[in-house]
Amino acid sequence: MNGLTTAQIEALPYLFDFWALPHQRPPAGDWRTWVIMGGRGAGKTRAGAEWVRSLAEGPTPNAKGRARRIAIVGETVDQTREVMIYGESGILAVSPPDRRPKWIAGRKMLEWPNGATAHVFSAHDPDALRGPQFDALWADEVAKWKSGEDAWDMLQFALRLGDNPQACVTTTPRNAPVLKALLARDSTVTTHAPTSANAMNLAAGFMEEVTARYGGTRLGRQELEGVMLGDAEGALWSSDALAAAEVREVPQLDRIVVAVDPPVSHHGKSDACGIVVAGAVTSGPPHTWRAYVLADLTAHTDSPTEWAKVAIAAMDRFGADRMVAEVNQGGDMVESVVRQIDPMVPYKAVRASKGKAVRAEPVAALYEQGRVKHLRGLGELEDQMCLMTSNGFTGSGSPDRVDALVWALKDLILDPAYAWRSPRMRTLY
């Protein structure tokens, strides 16, 4: 710093390459669209505004840049103007005084000293994008666009000027068709960061507050970690339903089980061992019973002994009444491995006679009835649940976590409720 001139020091705030975080730098290579996905406050808007600057500005204030006509598109014109143009990380705020563009409100347009222009559009009106043409595009929060697919299609037809027209998309990930289709294209590159990556530039106490309120929740995974929460078409569970099932604490439970879905084999590419802990309140008739999923302790292990230790430790930690283990693949070996660790563990072997999806459907019905709740921190389990359809699991590998969940809730709610239907049990109530 001591070696810099006054002019160089004054220029430092505008040298974004010097300050940029890794996810804010355009990827190398030949790409059509750069998608910056991240949590709230991860610096997406700043990255988009600086990318526009890098295209519009030349080496001197009046020299031409790489782009001459740029489209700036948000959900509405008002949001685009207030966030992307006038916002604290918007184009006007990040531009140096001698290269700062003018906002021409009547034409909804920015104009740089070198003649480059950027036109503002609303994604609510895809037809308004039929006439214009551009050599660059910055689109913000495309996953929120009500007419997202139509608007994006029109923008692709308009992005036709120059030698290498490109788009930058800044968005918090949502399970929106337009975003999923965009991410699937070979011409798309992606950078990603959670909110915490930009914590140094956020208000004091912000991270502590939002982490305390939303950490470990599905909303937190989406809005803070910037994780795409995907729901398969026809899934038995949805992200919205699982978010609604979330609770911070559980009542006194009558029964607790640890359910285990052992892998077929143990090697580097084998499936994980699904281990899920759940409990239930079962006083009263079955229609009043409620279940609570307490933990997902699914483990990738090199030997059966290792997952057995994890499951038995969970028994002790949660005060579980019984371990429930599927034995289709391991048979008596599963119980043998468990009893090598603890010969006295209460144990029940279960064998699947139906497919995974068929077994899962009655459990999904319990969720539809509002009879199953989740504690926080079950993100990976919930991701698998949203990929389980009536036709099977649409994700990669085996739904080991979901299988363990199904066995747990079957033992806690479904099997006892079935037994209750006998005349002798009904007379007790």
Order of alpha helices (4+ residues) and beta strands (2+ residues): alpha-alpha-beta-alpha-beta-alpha-beta-beta-beta-beta-alpha-beta-alpha-beta-alpha-alpha-alpha-beta-beta-beta-alpha-beta-alpha-beta-alpha-beta-alpha-beta-beta-alpha-alpha-alpha
